[in-house]
Amino acid sequence: MGKAVTHYHRDPVTRIGLTLALLFIGVLSTPLTAQQVRIKDIANLEGVRDNMLTGYGIVVGLNGTGDKDQTRFTTQTLANALSKSGIKLDPTNIKVANVAMVLVQAELPPFARNGHRIDIQVSSLGDAKSLQGGTLLVTELKAVDNKTYALAQGAISVGGYSAGGNGSSVIQNHPTVGTIPNGAIVEREVPFDFLTLDRLHYIFYQEDFTTMDRAVAAVNEMFGSSFARPLNSRTMQVVIPPEFQGNNLVALVARIENLTLRPDQAAKIVINERTGTIIIGQKVVVESVAISHGDITIQIQTENLAVPGGGQVNAPPTVNQQNTDTQVLEEPGRVFVTKQSVTLGQIAETLNALKVSPRDIISILQAMKEAGAIHAELKLI
């Protein structure tokens, strides 16, 4: 005789996830004082930016872990590369077990000069098993204007490995993606004459009119005059004072980017339904609302019994009979009423005490938003 009892809860999220999710929320129950931050940490200077470079190259020297012969673009690219050296081959007759076609990517930093070295990332494009031990042949890296800005080559460093045989294999991390530190040399500079600018434009990462007003006020207070003005809620324009024009422009930028202010933020709730993570902004406040929550447990009990075989010819003396009993247990609904202007941090403490799972908290927050009890943006990611 045996018994099997299975409990099915409406929410499959583990209690560990509940603890982690409410940990973020619980911090918000304590009022925090907004910190002063530098302008350089919330905005960037227009024109001073990275530029993305890409190229398609060939990795050689692989130990049989390269693309298969059916990967036509690898064989064709290799044939084209050899033809430049005067070697004519039929692409269909090339074996590429030690060769792989790759995508090469790099970021060209601002003010990079000719001869400056930058890091590159190499990713397999075909069906290569690993790039470990490979060497990238000279590859042109181009920007969106289709001009070549850097040349890349070198030995690839892979942070993983792939090994095995006789039907067994082991793969660690991603052996088809690698890096080449300082693997590219800048051959063309991005045209940007910084010292001839007559005005600066700061682009803020988050658009907010209050933050913009405070930034403009901080810059004008430093100069003692109205050199800064907002173009919109994200862009601040600063007219360069005469004493900073020319060679003193770097000093001006250094002073502006180190000015501090208290950025404002909109009330927002960010929810990740896949992981059960909930992030609630400090300024989120709710109206008076009643919340009810319950839980359902389904209990399935299986019992195996030995019963007589029925006395028939050739029948066993006993047979096993399985009896199944299913019960649905629903916990009584729990209702609590929030006071007006209570914070969500305080609601989080109550939900934590009631052992509400993250998925149920998400449902409760969505329902509160639909009921008009939450005056904040609810964003799902």
Secondary structure as a PSIPRED ss2 file (coil, helix, strand):
# PSIPRED VFORMAT (PSIPRED V4.0)

   1 M C   1.000  0.000  0.000
   2 G C   1.000  0.000  0.000
   3 K E   0.000  0.000  1.000
   4 A E   0.000  0.000  1.000
   5 V E   0.000  0.000  1.000
   6 T E   0.000  0.000  1.000
   7 H E   0.000  0.000  1.000
   8 Y E   0.000  0.000  1.000
   9 H E   0.000  0.000  1.000
  10 R C   1.000  0.000  0.000
  11 D C   1.000  0.000  0.000
  12 P C   1.000  0.000  0.000
  13 V C   1.000  0.000  0.000
  14 T C   1.000  0.000  0.000
  15 R H   0.000  1.000  0.000
  16 I H   0.000  1.000  0.000
  17 G H   0.000  1.000  0.000
  18 L H   0.000  1.000  0.000
  19 T H   0.000  1.000  0.000
  20 L H   0.000  1.000  0.000
  21 A H   0.000  1.000  0.000
  22 L H   0.000  1.000  0.000
  23 L H   0.000  1.000  0.000
  24 F H   0.000  1.000  0.000
  25 I H   0.000  1.000  0.000
  26 G H   0.000  1.000  0.000
  27 V H   0.000  1.000  0.000
  28 L C   1.000  0.000  0.000
  29 S C   1.000  0.000  0.000
  30 T C   1.000  0.000  0.000
  31 P C   1.000  0.000  0.000
  32 L C   1.000  0.000  0.000
  33 T C   1.000  0.000  0.000
  34 A C   1.000  0.000  0.000
  35 Q C   1.000  0.000  0.000
  36 Q C   1.000  0.000  0.000
  37 V E   0.000  0.000  1.000
  38 R E   0.000  0.000  1.000
  39 I H   0.000  1.000  0.000
  40 K H   0.000  1.000  0.000
  41 D H   0.000  1.000  0.000
  42 I C   1.000  0.000  0.000
  43 A E   0.000  0.000  1.000
  44 N E   0.000  0.000  1.000
  45 L E   0.000  0.000  1.000
  46 E C   1.000  0.000  0.000
  47 G C   1.000  0.000  0.000
  48 V C   1.000  0.000  0.000
  49 R C   1.000  0.000  0.000
  50 D C   1.000  0.000  0.000
  51 N E   0.000  0.000  1.000
  52 M E   0.000  0.000  1.000
  53 L E   0.000  0.000  1.000
  54 T E   0.000  0.000  1.000
  55 G E   0.000  0.000  1.000
  56 Y E   0.000  0.000  1.000
  57 G E   0.000  0.000  1.000
  58 I E   0.000  0.000  1.000
  59 V E   0.000  0.000  1.000
  60 V E   0.000  0.000  1.000
  61 G C   1.000  0.000  0.000
  62 L C   1.000  0.000  0.000
  63 N C   1.000  0.000  0.000
  64 G C   1.000  0.000  0.000
  65 T C   1.000  0.000  0.000
  66 G C   1.000  0.000  0.000
  67 D C   1.000  0.000  0.000
  68 K C   1.000  0.000  0.000
  69 D C   1.000  0.000  0.000
  70 Q C   1.000  0.000  0.000
  71 T C   1.000  0.000  0.000
  72 R H   0.000  1.000  0.000
  73 F H   0.000  1.000  0.000
  74 T H   0.000  1.000  0.000
  75 T H   0.000  1.000  0.000
  76 Q H   0.000  1.000  0.000
  77 T H   0.000  1.000  0.000
  78 L H   0.000  1.000  0.000
  79 A H   0.000  1.000  0.000
  80 N H   0.000  1.000  0.000
  81 A H   0.000  1.000  0.000
  82 L H   0.000  1.000  0.000
  83 S H   0.000  1.000  0.000
  84 K C   1.000  0.000  0.000
  85 S C   1.000  0.000  0.000
  86 G C   1.000  0.000  0.000
  87 I C   1.000  0.000  0.000
  88 K C   1.000  0.000  0.000
  89 L C   1.000  0.000  0.000
  90 D C   1.000  0.000  0.000
  91 P H   0.000  1.000  0.000
  92 T H   0.000  1.000  0.000
  93 N H   0.000  1.000  0.000
  94 I C   1.000  0.000  0.000
  95 K C   1.000  0.000  0.000
  96 V C   1.000  0.000  0.000
  97 A C   1.000  0.000  0.000
  98 N C   1.000  0.000  0.000
  99 V C   1.000  0.000  0.000
 100 A E   0.000  0.000  1.000
 101 M E   0.000  0.000  1.000
 102 V E   0.000  0.000  1.000
 103 L E   0.000  0.000  1.000
 104 V E   0.000  0.000  1.000
 105 Q E   0.000  0.000  1.000
 106 A E   0.000  0.000  1.000
 107 E E   0.000  0.000  1.000
 108 L E   0.000  0.000  1.000
 109 P C   1.000  0.000  0.000
 110 P C   1.000  0.000  0.000
 111 F C   1.000  0.000  0.000
 112 A C   1.000  0.000  0.000
 113 R C   1.000  0.000  0.000
 114 N C   1.000  0.000  0.000
 115 G C   1.000  0.000  0.000
 116 H C   1.000  0.000  0.000
 117 R E   0.000  0.000  1.000
 118 I E   0.000  0.000  1.000
 119 D E   0.000  0.000  1.000
 120 I E   0.000  0.000  1.000
 121 Q E   0.000  0.000  1.000
 122 V E   0.000  0.000  1.000
 123 S E   0.000  0.000  1.000
 124 S E   0.000  0.000  1.000
 125 L C   1.000  0.000  0.000
 126 G C   1.000  0.000  0.000
 127 D C   1.000  0.000  0.000
 128 A C   1.000  0.000  0.000
 129 K C   1.000  0.000  0.000
 130 S C   1.000  0.000  0.000
 131 L C   1.000  0.000  0.000
 132 Q C   1.000  0.000  0.000
 133 G C   1.000  0.000  0.000
 134 G C   1.000  0.000  0.000
 135 T E   0.000  0.000  1.000
 136 L E   0.000  0.000  1.000
 137 L E   0.000  0.000  1.000
 138 V E   0.000  0.000  1.000
 139 T E   0.000  0.000  1.000
 140 E E   0.000  0.000  1.000
 141 L E   0.000  0.000  1.000
 142 K E   0.000  0.000  1.000
 143 A C   1.000  0.000  0.000
 144 V C   1.000  0.000  0.000
 145 D C   1.000  0.000  0.000
 146 N C   1.000  0.000  0.000
 147 K C   1.000  0.000  0.000
 148 T E   0.000  0.000  1.000
 149 Y E   0.000  0.000  1.000
 150 A E   0.000  0.000  1.000
 151 L E   0.000  0.000  1.000
 152 A E   0.000  0.000  1.000
 153 Q E   0.000  0.000  1.000
 154 G E   0.000  0.000  1.000
 155 A E   0.000  0.000  1.000
 156 I C   1.000  0.000  0.000
 157 S E   0.000  0.000  1.000
 158 V E   0.000  0.000  1.000
 159 G C   1.000  0.000  0.000
 160 G C   1.000  0.000  0.000
 161 Y E   0.000  0.000  1.000
 162 S E   0.000  0.000  1.000
 163 A E   0.000  0.000  1.000
 164 G E   0.000  0.000  1.000
 165 G E   0.000  0.000  1.000
 166 N C   1.000  0.000  0.000
 167 G C   1.000  0.000  0.000
 168 S E   0.000  0.000  1.000
 169 S E   0.000  0.000  1.000
 170 V E   0.000  0.000  1.000
 171 I E   0.000  0.000  1.000
 172 Q E   0.000  0.000  1.000
 173 N C   1.000  0.000  0.000
 174 H C   1.000  0.000  0.000
 175 P C   1.000  0.000  0.000
 176 T C   1.000  0.000  0.000
 177 V E   0.000  0.000  1.000
 178 G E   0.000  0.000  1.000
 179 T E   0.000  0.000  1.000
 180 I E   0.000  0.000  1.000
 181 P E   0.000  0.000  1.000
 182 N E   0.000  0.000  1.000
 183 G E   0.000  0.000  1.000
 184 A E   0.000  0.000  1.000
 185 I E   0.000  0.000  1.000
 186 V E   0.000  0.000  1.000
 187 E C   1.000  0.000  0.000
 188 R C   1.000  0.000  0.000
 189 E C   1.000  0.000  0.000
 190 V C   1.000  0.000  0.000
 191 P C   1.000  0.000  0.000
 192 F C   1.000  0.000  0.000
 193 D C   1.000  0.000  0.000
 194 F H   0.000  1.000  0.000
 195 L H   0.000  1.000  0.000
 196 T H   0.000  1.000  0.000
 197 L C   1.000  0.000  0.000
 198 D C   1.000  0.000  0.000
 199 R E   0.000  0.000  1.000
 200 L E   0.000  0.000  1.000
 201 H E   0.000  0.000  1.000
 202 Y E   0.000  0.000  1.000
 203 I E   0.000  0.000  1.000
 204 F E   0.000  0.000  1.000
 205 Y C   1.000  0.000  0.000
 206 Q C   1.000  0.000  0.000
 207 E C   1.000  0.000  0.000
 208 D C   1.000  0.000  0.000
 209 F H   0.000  1.000  0.000
 210 T H   0.000  1.000  0.000
 211 T H   0.000  1.000  0.000
 212 M H   0.000  1.000  0.000
 213 D H   0.000  1.000  0.000
 214 R H   0.000  1.000  0.000
 215 A H   0.000  1.000  0.000
 216 V H   0.000  1.000  0.000
 217 A H   0.000  1.000  0.000
 218 A H   0.000  1.000  0.000
 219 V H   0.000  1.000  0.000
 220 N H   0.000  1.000  0.000
 221 E H   0.000  1.000  0.000
 222 M H   0.000  1.000  0.000
 223 F H   0.000  1.000  0.000
 224 G C   1.000  0.000  0.000
 225 S C   1.000  0.000  0.000
 226 S C   1.000  0.000  0.000
 227 F C   1.000  0.000  0.000
 228 A E   0.000  0.000  1.000
 229 R E   0.000  0.000  1.000
 230 P E   0.000  0.000  1.000
 231 L C   1.000  0.000  0.000
 232 N C   1.000  0.000  0.000
 233 S C   1.000  0.000  0.000
 234 R C   1.000  0.000  0.000
 235 T E   0.000  0.000  1.000
 236 M E   0.000  0.000  1.000
 237 Q E   0.000  0.000  1.000
 238 V E   0.000  0.000  1.000
 239 V E   0.000  0.000  1.000
 240 I C   1.000  0.000  0.000
 241 P C   1.000  0.000  0.000
 242 P H   0.000  1.000  0.000
 243 E H   0.000  1.000  0.000
 244 F H   0.000  1.000  0.000
 245 Q C   1.000  0.000  0.000
 246 G C   1.000  0.000  0.000
 247 N C   1.000  0.000  0.000
 248 N C   1.000  0.000  0.000
 249 L H   0.000  1.000  0.000
 250 V H   0.000  1.000  0.000
 251 A H   0.000  1.000  0.000
 252 L H   0.000  1.000  0.000
 253 V H   0.000  1.000  0.000
 254 A H   0.000  1.000  0.000
 255 R H   0.000  1.000  0.000
 256 I H   0.000  1.000  0.000
 257 E H   0.000  1.000  0.000
 258 N C   1.000  0.000  0.000
 259 L C   1.000  0.000  0.000
 260 T E   0.000  0.000  1.000
 261 L E   0.000  0.000  1.000
 262 R C   1.000  0.000  0.000
 263 P C   1.000  0.000  0.000
 264 D C   1.000  0.000  0.000
 265 Q C   1.000  0.000  0.000
 266 A C   1.000  0.000  0.000
 267 A C   1.000  0.000  0.000
 268 K E   0.000  0.000  1.000
 269 I E   0.000  0.000  1.000
 270 V E   0.000  0.000  1.000
 271 I E   0.000  0.000  1.000
 272 N E   0.000  0.000  1.000
 273 E C   1.000  0.000  0.000
 274 R C   1.000  0.000  0.000
 275 T C   1.000  0.000  0.000
 276 G C   1.000  0.000  0.000
 277 T E   0.000  0.000  1.000
 278 I E   0.000  0.000  1.000
 279 I E   0.000  0.000  1.000
 280 I E   0.000  0.000  1.000
 281 G C   1.000  0.000  0.000
 282 Q C   1.000  0.000  0.000
 283 K C   1.000  0.000  0.000
 284 V C   1.000  0.000  0.000
 285 V E   0.000  0.000  1.000
 286 V E   0.000  0.000  1.000
 287 E C   1.000  0.000  0.000
 288 S C   1.000  0.000  0.000
 289 V C   1.000  0.000  0.000
 290 A E   0.000  0.000  1.000
 291 I E   0.000  0.000  1.000
 292 S E   0.000  0.000  1.000
 293 H E   0.000  0.000  1.000
 294 G C   1.000  0.000  0.000
 295 D C   1.000  0.000  0.000
 296 I E   0.000  0.000  1.000
 297 T E   0.000  0.000  1.000
 298 I E   0.000  0.000  1.000
 299 Q E   0.000  0.000  1.000
 300 I E   0.000  0.000  1.000
 301 Q E   0.000  0.000  1.000
 302 T E   0.000  0.000  1.000
 303 E E   0.000  0.000  1.000
 304 N E   0.000  0.000  1.000
 305 L E   0.000  0.000  1.000
 306 A E   0.000  0.000  1.000
 307 V E   0.000  0.000  1.000
 308 P E   0.000  0.000  1.000
 309 G C   1.000  0.000  0.000
 310 G C   1.000  0.000  0.000
 311 G C   1.000  0.000  0.000
 312 Q C   1.000  0.000  0.000
 313 V C   1.000  0.000  0.000
 314 N C   1.000  0.000  0.000
 315 A C   1.000  0.000  0.000
 316 P C   1.000  0.000  0.000
 317 P C   1.000  0.000  0.000
 318 T E   0.000  0.000  1.000
 319 V E   0.000  0.000  1.000
 320 N E   0.000  0.000  1.000
 321 Q E   0.000  0.000  1.000
 322 Q E   0.000  0.000  1.000
 323 N E   0.000  0.000  1.000
 324 T E   0.000  0.000  1.000
 325 D E   0.000  0.000  1.000
 326 T E   0.000  0.000  1.000
 327 Q E   0.000  0.000  1.000
 328 V E   0.000  0.000  1.000
 329 L E   0.000  0.000  1.000
 330 E E   0.000  0.000  1.000
 331 E C   1.000  0.000  0.000
 332 P C   1.000  0.000  0.000
 333 G C   1.000  0.000  0.000
 334 R E   0.000  0.000  1.000
 335 V E   0.000  0.000  1.000
 336 F E   0.000  0.000  1.000
 337 V E   0.000  0.000  1.000
 338 T C   1.000  0.000  0.000
 339 K C   1.000  0.000  0.000
 340 Q C   1.000  0.000  0.000
 341 S C   1.000  0.000  0.000
 342 V E   0.000  0.000  1.000
 343 T E   0.000  0.000  1.000
 344 L H   0.000  1.000  0.000
 345 G H   0.000  1.000  0.000
 346 Q H   0.000  1.000  0.000
 347 I H   0.000  1.000  0.000
 348 A H   0.000  1.000  0.000
 349 E H   0.000  1.000  0.000
 350 T H   0.000  1.000  0.000
 351 L H   0.000  1.000  0.000
 352 N H   0.000  1.000  0.000
 353 A H   0.000  1.000  0.000
 354 L C   1.000  0.000  0.000
 355 K C   1.000  0.000  0.000
 356 V C   1.000  0.000  0.000
 357 S C   1.000  0.000  0.000
 358 P H   0.000  1.000  0.000
 359 R H   0.000  1.000  0.000
 360 D H   0.000  1.000  0.000
 361 I H   0.000  1.000  0.000
 362 I H   0.000  1.000  0.000
 363 S H   0.000  1.000  0.000
 364 I H   0.000  1.000  0.000
 365 L H   0.000  1.000  0.000
 366 Q H   0.000  1.000  0.000
 367 A H   0.000  1.000  0.000
 368 M H   0.000  1.000  0.000
 369 K H   0.000  1.000  0.000
 370 E H   0.000  1.000  0.000
 371 A C   1.000  0.000  0.000
 372 G C   1.000  0.000  0.000
 373 A C   1.000  0.000  0.000
 374 I E   0.000  0.000  1.000
 375 H C   1.000  0.000  0.000
 376 A C   1.000  0.000  0.000
 377 E E   0.000  0.000  1.000
 378 L E   0.000  0.000  1.000
 379 K E   0.000  0.000  1.000
 380 L E   0.000  0.000  1.000
 381 I C   1.000  0.000  0.000
